[in-house]
Amino acid sequence: MPISKILVVDDSVVDRMNIQGIISDAGYTVITADSGQDAIEKAYSEKPDLIFMDVVMQKMDGYQACREITHNDATKNIPIIFVTSKGQKADRMWAEMQGGKGLVQKPYTPVQILAQIDHFK
């Protein structure tokens, strides 16, 4: 599957802009969302090829948003990569159980973010 449009979801402006910069510098189109609910709406309307999703966000966390996106026929095939400070084995297993296809632990490097994109090309 060719990757061209990527949705970055994080309620932290700094984290969102950091990942956005890494991805756009690599030549991809980036859409952003600042909440789980915004992520769901953008996934439906924009149909990104890949989503990088923060876990800890206000009102609706990344796990809830992931479940919504992966349980809808229109968006269920969009891979979701969690970006979180939670990196224990149990966190990785829980992320996978929620429908996530990968997890990048904060702090991350540009190489780690781009490796996730390459994995889904």
Rosetta blueprint (number, residue, H / E / L):
1 M L
2 P L
3 I L
4 S L
5 K E
6 I E
7 L E
8 V E
9 V E
10 D L
11 D L
12 S L
13 V H
14 V H
15 D H
16 R H
17 M H
18 N H
19 I H
20 Q H
21 G H
22 I H
23 I H
24 S H
25 D H
26 A L
27 G L
28 Y L
29 T E
30 V E
31 I E
32 T E
33 A E
34 D L
35 S L
36 G H
37 Q H
38 D H
39 A H
40 I H
41 E H
42 K H
43 A H
44 Y H
45 S H
46 E H
47 K L
48 P L
49 D L
50 L E
51 I E
52 F E
53 M E
54 D E
55 V L
56 V L
57 M L
58 Q L
59 K L
60 M L
61 D L
62 G H
63 Y H
64 Q H
65 A H
66 C H
67 R H
68 E H
69 I H
70 T H
71 H L
72 N L
73 D L
74 A L
75 T L
76 K L
77 N L
78 I L
79 P L
80 I E
81 I E
82 F E
83 V E
84 T E
85 S L
86 K L
87 G L
88 Q L
89 K H
90 A H
91 D H
92 R H
93 M H
94 W H
95 A H
96 E H
97 M H
98 Q L
99 G L
100 G L
101 K L
102 G E
103 L E
104 V E
105 Q E
106 K L
107 P L
108 Y L
109 T L
110 P H
111 V H
112 Q H
113 I H
114 L H
115 A H
116 Q H
117 I H
118 D H
119 H H
120 F L
121 K L
